[in-house]
Amino acid sequence: MRWLRVFVVLLLIVVNTLVHCLPLLAAAVVKAALPFKPVRRACNRVLTLLAESWISVNTAMIHAFTDTRFVIEGTAAPRIDGHYLVLANHQSWVDILVLQKVFNRRAPLLRFFLKRQLFWVPVLGLAWWALDFPFMGRYTRKQIAKNPELGRRDMEVTRRACEKFRDIPVSVMNFVEGTRFTRAKHDSQGSPFRHLLKPKSGGVAFVLDAMGEGLQSLLDVTIAYPAGIPTMIDLMADRLPEVRVLVKERPIPAELVQGNYQDDREFRARFQQWMNGLWEEKDADLEQMLQASPVRAAG
């Protein structure tokens, strides 16, 4: 019976994706073919409305086909027309659906920095391109040390993306750990945190440098799965009993905006210290969220 549920939900997700992506791609082609400000502005609005509708239908299906409880806490009250940096821990592909549920139509559309290989995902890759999601190389420190041009390439992608983001309401999303958490990755890193990998500060620093004072604030999101880290199949099969989310809105320190993270060692050390402080607090929050008693709440 569970596999029948998974099949039905997956089929509906595919249909929902095709229904929304075809007009989305059409609007993106018009925007690319007619690069005039009024046309681009109108197309951006259409693209956002289509993306929000797509997300809303996916969220409605989660509520219709699962008994997953969402316990969402925090005092953040973002403006729908604002500009925000969103940071979150990363454990599963389910994180993306959780973030979309939390912020859809309550904050500007989330735009993720994606691995370049994801551009080739059928249909979705083109949809992410149409929505101006930046595609990054995501090179390791060793690769950049061997070829510094790789690091500059990602910096340029970030700069171009942020130039586009200045003209539209946006929530710039960054999974700071750079990869999904597993115990094996945690141990191989020697991470000092109980439930998190080490944060990678470079991408955040590049966004703050490129967008300057155009960002209103930081939305710091902590996602916890008390029953264990789920897969997408677990969600569709109704094997995910509860998701807990904590959202904190924080000011962005003025002294960390528009610094030279790449070449200024003192600035880089200050920036990393700030990020590590956020991660220490997030780790403590995660510990509490995982240990707290179950709450009958949905929404």
Residue pairs with C-beta under 8 A, 6 or more apart in sequence:
2 237
2 238
2 239
3 237
5 65
5 236
5 237
5 238
6 233
6 236
6 237
8 65
9 61
9 65
9 236
10 236
12 61
13 58
13 61
16 54
16 57
16 58
16 61
17 54
17 123
17 124
17 127
18 123
20 50
20 51
20 53
20 54
20 57
20 127
21 54
21 123
21 124
21 126
21 127
23 46
23 50
24 47
24 50
24 51
24 54
24 127
24 130
24 131
25 126
25 127
25 130
27 43
27 46
27 47
27 50
27 130
28 43
28 47
28 129
28 130
28 131
30 39
30 43
31 39
31 40
31 43
31 44
31 47
34 40
40 167
41 167
44 167
44 168
47 130
47 131
48 109
48 168
48 169
51 109
51 131
52 104
52 105
52 109
55 100
55 101
55 104
56 104
56 105
58 97
58 100
59 97
59 100
59 101
59 104
62 68
62 97
62 101
62 235
63 298
65 236
65 238
66 235
66 236
66 238
66 240
67 238
67 241
68 235
68 238
68 240
68 241
68 242
68 243
69 241
69 242
69 243
69 294
69 295
69 296
69 297
69 298
70 98
70 101
70 242
70 243
70 245
70 297
70 298
70 299
71 242
71 243
71 244
71 245
71 295
71 297
72 102
72 244
72 245
72 247
72 299
73 244
73 245
73 246
73 247
74 245
74 246
74 247
74 248
74 249
75 248
75 249
76 219
76 247
76 248
76 249
77 249
78 84
78 103
78 106
78 107
78 108
78 171
78 216
78 217
78 219
78 249
79 107
79 216
80 105
80 106
80 107
80 108
80 169
81 108
81 169
82 107
82 108
82 169
82 216
83 108
83 165
83 166
83 169
83 170
83 172
83 211
83 214
83 215
83 216
84 107
84 108
84 170
84 171
84 172
84 215
84 216
84 217
84 218
84 219
85 171
85 172
85 174
85 204
85 207
85 208
85 211
85 215
85 217
85 218
85 219
85 252
86 99
86 103
86 110
86 171
86 172
86 173
86 174
86 218
86 219
86 221
87 174
87 176
87 204
87 218
87 219
87 220
87 221
87 278
88 95
88 99
88 173
88 174
88 175
88 176
88 220
88 221
88 222
88 223
89 95
89 175
89 176
89 177
89 181
89 195
89 196
89 221
89 222
89 223
89 282
89 286
90 175
90 177
90 179
90 180
90 181
91 180
91 181
91 223
91 225
91 229
92 180
92 225
92 229
92 230
92 231
92 232
93 180
93 231
93 232
94 225
94 230
94 231
94 232
94 234
94 235
94 240
94 243
95 175
95 223
96 112
97 235
98 223
98 243
98 245
99 110
99 173
99 221
99 223
100 110
102 221
102 245
102 247
103 110
103 171
103 219
107 171
107 219
108 168
108 169
108 170
108 171
109 131
109 169
109 170
109 171
110 171
110 173
111 131
111 132
111 133
111 134
111 161
111 165
111 170
111 171
111 172
111 173
112 128
112 133
112 173
112 174
112 175
113 133
113 134
113 136
113 158
113 161
113 172
113 173
113 174
113 203
114 128
114 133
114 134
114 135
114 136
115 135
115 136
115 138
116 135
116 136
116 137
116 138
118 124
118 125
118 128
118 135
119 125
119 128
119 129
119 135
128 135
129 135
132 161
132 164
132 165
134 157
134 158
134 160
134 161
135 157
136 154
136 157
136 158
136 203
137 150
137 153
137 154
137 157
138 154
138 178
139 150
139 151
139 154
143 150
144 150
144 151
151 262
154 203
154 206
155 206
155 262
158 203
158 206
158 207
158 210
159 206
159 210
161 210
162 172
162 207
162 210
162 211
163 210
165 172
165 211
166 211
166 214
171 219
172 207
172 211
172 215
174 203
174 204
174 207
176 199
176 200
176 201
176 203
176 204
176 275
176 279
177 196
177 197
177 198
177 199
177 200
178 197
178 200
179 185
179 197
181 195
181 196
181 197
181 229
185 197
186 193
186 196
186 197
189 197
189 198
191 197
191 198
192 198
193 279
193 280
193 283
194 283
194 286
194 287
195 283
195 286
195 287
195 290
196 279
196 282
196 283
196 286
198 279
199 275
199 276
199 278
199 279
201 261
201 268
201 271
201 272
201 275
202 261
204 271
204 275
205 256
205 259
205 261
205 268
205 271
206 261
207 215
208 215
208 252
208 256
208 257
208 258
208 259
209 257
209 258
209 259
209 260
209 261
212 257
212 258
213 254
213 257
215 252
217 249
217 250
217 251
217 252
218 249
218 250
218 251
218 252
219 247
219 248
219 249
219 250
220 247
220 248
220 249
220 250
220 278
220 282
221 245
221 246
221 247
222 245
222 246
222 247
222 248
222 282
222 285
222 286
222 289
223 243
223 244
223 245
224 243
224 244
224 245
224 246
224 286
224 289
224 290
225 240
225 242
225 243
225 244
226 241
226 242
226 244
226 289
226 290
226 292
226 294
227 240
227 241
227 242
230 239
230 240
233 239
234 240
241 294
242 294
242 295
244 289
244 292
246 285
246 289
250 278
253 274
255 270
256 270
256 271
256 274
259 267
259 271
260 267
261 267
261 268
261 271
262 268
